[in-house]
Structures are given as structure tokens and as C-alpha cells.
Amino acid sequence: MVVRREKTNYVIQSVSHALDVLEQFTGEADELGVTELSKRLKLHKNNVFRLLATLEARGYIEQNKATENYRLSIRCLRLGQRFITQVGLLRQARPVLVQVARTSRETAFIAVVRNASVVPLDAVEADQPVRLAARIGEFLPLHATAVGKLQLAFADEEVRGSLPETLQKFTEKTIVERQALAPQLKKIAENGFAVDLGEHIEDVRSVAVAVRDYTRSVVGALAVAGPSYRLSQERIEKEVVPLMVKAGRDLSTRLGFDTE
């Protein structure tokens, strides 16, 4: 007869304490010292110091040399991003991308803001001989793409203010003045979708919608793109926009966004 033990019997106390340390860095407590952590965790200062030293050596904690306090390091962010990649945005987006590409017969992709640019993270290409190639991982301009303008429309003033007064010109249709872009961003925020009519690449058009999560924050942009001869103004208005609005709502719901 095999006796099964409860999983709690296998808990390693030192590992548990290390996780307790990491969990203290929440809310307003972005930096903490050894004394404060010792009080919170009811552990001796020497034990806390050894835990911090171990976490620091592994890259999960770093010390502010000016205050001698500790704070979370970049590795914690990387773990969070890995979680998002594995079970968050991309995993939930995949079936929606497949459906959008199948229905529209154009390339569908999901993109997020990174370093004052917008970056496609995943895509499903159109099943047609002439199609837009997926540009996964490429940094695209915020002001001249549908996904970029969509993100700007819902971004805070700091992100918008990072744009230079004079914007880079890609085609004759590119908006090259930040002030001239503002009315379009306002309209995008009101309508819930953005359109690129050859502003980044000549003869390429795209439509993007916002993707929100359970916090109601915009966490990405869902888009469809193709050659302008297939994406006419009439088709965009009558077919593509309704398709994308529904797809954006479906993906947001998958991420916990409450549409009510």
C-alpha cells in the first residue's frame, strides 16, 4: 500500500521564505530595506539578508546603491512577459487570428507597443498568391500604421508626447505633423478602430481594433492588412470594419474584459 503525502509536506521553507520576500514588493512598496522586510516577515535580519543575497545573485532582486534598499529586478519582468506569451495575449489571440484570416482572406496579426514603436508578435497570413508578408518582431512606426495609431489613440499623454513635432514621411499619404495627427487619433478613440490607407507602405491598407484585458486597459492591437486593390474603401467600411470590431471584442472577452 502506497501512502500519498499532502503536497504541503514537500514545501521547502527557505524557498517559501524567498517567495515571501518577492511578494512584499507590491503596491507602494517598490523599495524595501532589510529591517522593514525583517519586521514584515517576522524573520531575523541575517536570514532576510541571506535571502536577498541569493535573489540578487540570481537576478530577481537588485540593490539601490543610493538608499541601500532593495527592489525587484528585470528578471521578474521577464517572467511576467513569459507568462503573457504563454497563457495570455498570444495564446488567446491565435484562434482569433486564424478566424480573421480565414474570413477576410487577408493577413491578420496582433501587435503591441514597444520602445516608442509598435511590434507585431504573431500573425496568420492570407491564403492568396498575393498577400502581405508577416513582419513579426519588426519595429513599425506609431504614426503611420493602423496598429500604431490605434495604440496612440488610447495611450496616455506621455506616450503621445514622445512623438516629435515633425514625423517621418514614408509615403505621400503619411501624416508628417504631430498636430495634424491629433484629430485623427480622437476620431479613432471614438470609433474604436483605425485605418491605414497606404500611409506606411504604398498600396498596402490595414484596419486595426483595440484589444483590452480584464483591467479594461488596451494591451494590444488586432489588425488585418492586404493590398489596396483588394481592400477598397467600400469593402473596408462594409465588411472589414464590422469583422474586426467583432474580432477585437471576442479577443478582449477571452482576456477577461467585461463588455457590459
C-alpha positions in Angstrom: 0.0 0.0 0.0 1.4 3.4 -1.1 0.7 6.3 1.3 0.3 9.5 -0.5 1.5 12.6 1.3 0.0 16.0 1.0 1.9 18.4 -1.3 2.3 20.8 1.6 4.6 18.3 3.2 7.1 18.8 0.4 7.3 22.6 0.9 10.9 23.8 1.3 10.8 26.5 3.9 13.7 28.5 2.5 12.2 28.6 -0.9 8.8 29.7 0.6 10.6 32.5 2.5 12.3 33.7 -0.7 8.9 33.9 -2.4 7.6 35.8 0.6 10.3 38.3 0.1 9.4 38.8 -3.6 5.7 39.2 -2.7 6.5 42.1 -0.4 7.3 44.4 -3.4 3.8 45.3 -4.3 1.7 48.4 -4.4 3.6 51.4 -3.0 6.4 49.3 -1.6 8.7 49.4 -4.7 11.8 49.5 -2.5 12.4 47.9 0.9 15.3 47.6 3.3 16.4 44.6 5.4 14.9 46.0 8.6 11.5 46.6 7.1 11.4 43.1 5.5 12.5 41.5 8.7 9.5 43.1 10.5 7.1 42.2 7.8 8.2 38.6 7.5 9.0 38.1 11.2 12.4 36.7 10.3 15.8 37.5 11.7 17.8 40.2 9.8 20.5 37.7 9.0 18.0 35.3 7.4 16.5 38.2 5.3 19.9 39.3 4.2 20.8 35.8 3.0 17.6 35.5 1.1 18.1 38.9 -0.5 21.7 38.0 -1.4 20.5 34.8 -3.0 17.8 36.5 -5.0 20.2 39.2 -6.0 22.7 36.7 -7.2 20.0 35.1 -9.4 18.9 38.4 -10.8 15.5 38.7 -9.2 16.4 41.4 -6.8 18.7 44.4 -7.1 20.0 47.0 -4.6 19.6 50.7 -5.0 23.2 51.8 -4.1 22.0 55.3 -3.1 19.4 54.1 -0.5 20.8 50.6 0.1 17.2 49.4 -0.2 16.2 46.5 -2.5 13.8 46.3 -5.4 12.6 43.8 -8.0 15.0 43.3 -10.9 14.4 42.9 -14.6 14.2 39.1 -14.4 10.8 39.4 -12.6 9.5 41.4 -15.6 10.8 38.7 -18.0 8.9 36.1 -16.1 5.8 38.1 -16.3 6.3 38.6 -20.1 6.8 34.9 -20.5 3.5 34.2 -18.7 1.8 36.7 -21.0 3.3 35.0 -24.0 2.4 31.5 -22.9 -1.1 31.9 -21.4 -2.1 35.5 -22.1 -2.4 37.6 -25.1 -0.7 35.5 -27.8 -2.3 32.2 -26.8 -5.8 33.7 -26.7 -5.1 35.7 -29.9 -4.1 32.7 -32.1 -7.6 31.3 -32.8 -9.0 34.8 -33.4 -6.2 35.5 -35.9 -6.9 32.2 -37.7 -10.6 33.1 -37.9 -10.0 36.7 -39.1 -7.5 35.5 -41.8 -9.9 32.8 -42.9 -12.9 35.1 -43.1 -11.2 38.1 -44.7 -8.7 36.0 -46.7 -6.1 38.7 -45.7 -3.2 38.6 -43.3 -4.2 39.1 -39.7 -1.8 40.0 -36.9 -1.5 41.1 -33.3 0.8 43.9 -32.2 1.9 45.8 -29.0 3.8 49.0 -28.2 7.5 48.6 -27.5 10.1 51.5 -27.2 8.0 54.2 -29.0 7.2 51.8 -31.8 4.6 49.1 -32.5 5.7 45.5 -32.9 3.8 42.6 -34.5 4.0 39.5 -32.2 2.1 36.9 -34.2 0.3 36.6 -37.5 -1.6 34.4 -39.8 -1.0 35.1 -43.5 -3.7 35.2 -46.2 -4.3 32.1 -48.3 -3.8 34.1 -51.5 -0.9 34.2 -54.0 -0.5 38.0 -53.5 -0.5 38.7 -49.7 1.1 40.8 -47.1 4.0 39.0 -45.5 4.0 38.8 -41.7 6.6 41.2 -40.2 7.0 39.5 -36.8 9.3 41.4 -34.4 9.8 44.3 -36.7 9.6 47.8 -35.2 6.9 49.8 -37.1 6.1 53.5 -36.7 3.3 54.5 -34.4 2.0 57.4 -36.5 1.9 55.7 -39.9 0.3 52.3 -39.3 -3.3 51.3 -38.2 -2.0 49.4 -35.2 0.3 52.3 -34.2 -2.4 54.9 -34.5 -4.8 52.7 -32.6 -2.4 52.4 -29.7 -1.7 56.1 -29.7 -5.4 56.9 -29.6 -5.7 55.1 -26.3 -2.3 56.0 -24.9 -1.5 58.5 -22.2 -0.2 61.9 -22.8 3.4 60.8 -22.1 3.4 58.3 -25.0 1.8 60.8 -27.3 4.2 63.5 -26.2 7.1 61.3 -27.1 6.3 61.8 -30.8 8.4 64.5 -32.4 6.7 67.6 -33.8 7.8 66.5 -37.3 7.1 62.9 -38.1 8.9 60.7 -40.6 7.4 60.5 -44.0 7.0 57.1 -45.6 4.6 57.8 -48.5 2.7 60.7 -49.9 -0.2 59.9 -47.5 1.8 59.8 -44.3 0.8 62.5 -41.7 4.1 64.3 -41.0 2.9 66.7 -38.3 2.0 65.7 -34.8 -0.6 68.4 -34.5 -2.3 67.2 -37.7 -2.4 63.6 -36.3 -4.4 64.6 -33.1 -7.9 65.0 -34.8 -7.5 61.5 -36.3 -6.5 60.0 -33.0 -9.6 61.5 -31.4 -11.8 60.0 -34.1 -10.1 56.6 -33.7 -10.8 56.6 -29.9 -14.5 57.5 -30.6 -15.0 54.9 -33.3 -12.9 52.1 -31.9 -10.9 51.3 -35.0 -8.0 52.7 -37.0 -7.3 52.6 -40.8 -4.0 52.9 -42.7 -4.7 53.7 -46.3 -1.1 53.5 -47.7 0.5 55.7 -45.1 3.3 53.4 -44.3 3.7 51.3 -47.4 2.3 52.4 -50.8 -0.6 50.2 -52.0 -1.0 48.4 -48.6 -4.0 49.0 -46.4 -4.9 47.8 -42.9 -7.6 48.1 -40.2 -6.9 47.7 -36.5 -9.0 47.5 -33.4 -8.1 47.6 -29.7 -7.6 44.6 -27.5 -8.4 45.0 -23.8 -7.9 42.8 -20.8 -9.7 42.3 -17.5 -8.3 45.6 -16.2 -10.0 47.3 -19.2 -6.6 48.5 -20.4 -5.6 48.4 -24.0 -3.0 45.7 -24.2 -2.6 45.4 -27.9 -4.0 45.9 -31.4 -5.6 43.3 -33.6 -5.3 44.1 -37.3 -5.9 42.8 -40.8 -3.8 44.0 -43.8 -3.6 43.5 -47.5 -3.1 45.1 -50.9 -5.2 48.2 -51.6 -6.8 46.7 -54.8 -8.5 44.1 -52.6 -9.1 46.4 -49.6 -11.2 49.0 -51.2 -12.8 51.8 -49.2 -16.2 50.2 -49.7 -15.0 46.8 -48.6 -13.3 48.2 -45.5 -16.4 50.0 -44.4 -19.0 47.3 -45.2 -17.0 44.1 -44.5 -13.7 44.6 -42.8 -14.5 47.1 -40.0 -17.5 45.0 -38.7 -15.4 41.9 -38.8 -12.5 43.5 -36.9 -14.7 45.1 -34.3 -16.3 41.7 -33.5 -12.9 40.0 -33.5 -11.5 42.6 -31.2 -14.5 42.2 -28.8 -14.1 38.4 -28.9 -10.3 38.5 -28.1 -10.9 41.1 -25.3 -13.5 38.8 -23.8 -11.1 35.9 -23.9 -8.7 38.1 -21.9 -11.3 38.8 -19.2 -12.7 42.1 -20.5 -16.3 42.7 -19.5 -18.2 44.3 -22.4 -21.2 45.1 -20.2 
